[in-house]
Amino acid sequence: MLDFTTPFGAHALERLNKEEVIWLVSVDERGTPQPVPVWFLWREGAFLIYTMPASHKVPNLQRNPRAALHFSADAQGDDVVVFTGAAELGPQVSAEAAALYLQKYAEGIARLGSTPEEFAREYSLAIRVTPEKLRGF
């Protein structure tokens, strides 16, 4: 369980609630970390991420479900927030959570020239990452 009662924990929670992009790091078949920026919804103590089923992160997480997520640091390399935990591919996602995700990214989806329905068809695989540790400064 993450502790959001400390000053750093409270800051991490603030970023979880305001940021639009987080970096998801999986490991490929050669053991090389593969960071990629993703959209996410923080809900009920886990990250909800949608991806295309054919994306490279899918076989990476199937082989090794350990994952890291981190926000971009500021220009000086400060404000580092890193989560580590386990990923689950294709979990059951409530209609409410799916709707909240699409609501959060409605403008981004429109910028891509897509609709929520098209986005949901293309990015149809849900990933849930349950963080176990939080670190940073």
N, C-alpha and C positions, 0 to 999 in steps of 0.2 A: 504494500500500500504506500502510495506517495504521500509525503507530508507537505501539505500546502499551508500549514500554519506558521512556518518560519518566514522571515523576510524574503529569502530567496524563493521559497515555495510559493509565496503569494505573488511574487513577480512572475514566476513561471506560469502560474494560473492566469494571470492577467494577459500574458502573451498568448496562451492557449485560446483565450476568449476573443482576442482582437486580430491575431494574425490570419492571413489568408493562405499562406504557403509555408510548408515545412519540408525539410529534406528527409527523405526515406532512404536509408542505407541498407541494402541487402548484399549478399556475397555471391559472386558467380562461381561456376564450376572449377575455376582455377584458384579460388580463395581470394580473389581481388574484390575489395569493397566497391560497390556500385551505387553512388549517391544520385538521387534524382529528386527534383522538386515536385511536390504533389499538393493537391488540395485536400483538405481534411475537415472533419467535424469532430470536435472533442465532446464526447457524450458518455455518461455513466462510467467514467474512469478508463475509457479506451478511445483510441483514434479510429474513426471510420474513414476509409479511403476507397475510392472507386478507381478501377483501372480497366484497360482493354485486356481481354483474356489472353491475347497473344503478346503482351508486353514482356520484356526481358525479366522484370521483377518477379513474375509468376513462377517460372521454374527455379529461380534463385530461392524464393521463399518456400517452395515445395521441398527443395533439397535441404534447406536450413532455415527453419522458421525464426531464428534469432534475428532481430532487427534493431536498428538505432534510428531515432528521429531527432532532428535538431533544427533550430531556427537559425537563420543567417545572423552572424555577429554584426556589430556595428562597424563603422569604417576603421576604428582603432583596434578591432579584434576583441572587443569587450562584449558584454551582454550575451554570454554563451549559455545556452540552455539545451541539454542533451538528455533524451530519454532512451532507455534500452529496455527491451522486452521481447515478447513472443508474438508472432503474426499468425493469424488464422485466415485461410483463404475460403471465400464463399460462405461466411457465417450467415445465419438468418438475420435479416435487418428489418426492423419494424417499419411499417409504412410511415410512421411519424418521423423516424430518424432519416429515412430516405427523402422525405419532403423537406426536412430542415436542411439537409445537405444541398438539395437543389435550390432552396430559397437563399442560402448563404452565397451560392455561386451563380445566381441568376444573371448578374451583370457580366461576369466572366464568360458564361456560356454564350450570352448574346454577342460579346466581343469576338468570340470564335466563329460567329456566324451560324450558330446552332440553336436549337430549341431544347428545352428540358427533356422532351421525349426522345429526340435524336441523341442527346448526350447520354441518357440512361440506356439506350440501346447499344451505343458504341462502348461506353465505359460500364459494362454490365457486371463485372466481377467485383464484389465487395471484399475488402481486406480489413480485418480488425486487428489492431496492434494494441495489446494490453501491456502498458509499461510497468516495469518492476523497479526500476531505479531512475533517479533524477540526479543530474549533476550539472555543474556549471559555475559561472561567476559573473 
